[in-house]
Amino acid sequence: MIVERGEIGCSEFDEHFALAKSTISYHTKLLNAAGLIETRRAGRFFFYRPRLDELGDEFPALAAQLQRT
């Protein structure tokens, strides 16, 4: 979803996945720590965007696959 939309708000995950907010938060923190996404905060909301350029430097095949989906 993050790659498809370019940026996604945290509340949109709640609408699409039957997971606790803490689970979603944990996984987005892992993606951020791995350098796969970047997080920006606007008020009390978080927005996530993919970091495909950085990913492409380290793992070009994976970045190409993600951009095709």
C-alpha positions in Angstrom: 0.0 0.0 0.0 2.8 2.4 0.8 4.5 1.9 -2.5 1.3 2.0 -4.5 0.1 5.3 -3.0 3.5 7.0 -2.5 2.4 8.1 1.0 -0.2 6.7 3.3 -1.6 7.9 6.6 -1.6 5.6 9.7 -5.4 5.6 9.9 -5.7 4.0 6.5 -4.0 0.9 7.8 -6.8 0.5 10.3 -9.4 0.5 7.5 -7.6 -2.3 5.6 -6.1 -4.6 8.2 -7.8 -6.2 11.2 -4.8 -5.6 13.4 -4.3 -3.8 16.7 -2.9 -0.3 16.3 0.1 -1.4 18.4 0.8 -4.2 15.9 0.7 -1.7 13.0 2.9 0.7 14.8 5.4 -2.0 15.6 5.7 -3.1 12.0 6.0 0.5 10.7 8.8 1.1 13.2 10.6 -2.0 11.9 10.2 -0.8 8.3 11.5 2.6 9.3 14.5 1.2 11.2 15.3 -1.0 8.2 15.3 2.1 5.9 12.5 0.9 3.8 10.1 3.8 4.7 10.3 7.2 6.1 7.9 8.6 8.7 6.6 12.1 9.1 4.4 13.4 11.8 1.6 16.0 11.3 -0.1 16.7 14.6 -1.1 13.4 16.1 -1.0 11.6 12.8 1.8 9.7 11.1 2.4 9.4 7.4 4.6 6.8 5.7 6.4 7.0 2.4 8.6 4.4 0.7 12.4 5.0 0.3 12.8 3.2 -3.0 15.8 5.3 -4.0 17.8 4.3 -1.0 16.6 0.7 -1.2 17.6 0.6 -4.9 21.2 1.4 -3.9 21.4 -1.6 -1.6 18.9 -4.1 -3.2 18.2 -3.1 -6.8 16.2 -6.2 -7.6 13.9 -5.8 -4.6 13.3 -2.1 -5.4 12.5 -3.0 -9.0 10.0 -5.6 -7.9 8.3 -3.2 -5.5 8.0 -0.5 -8.2 6.3 -2.9 -10.5 3.5 -3.8 -8.1 
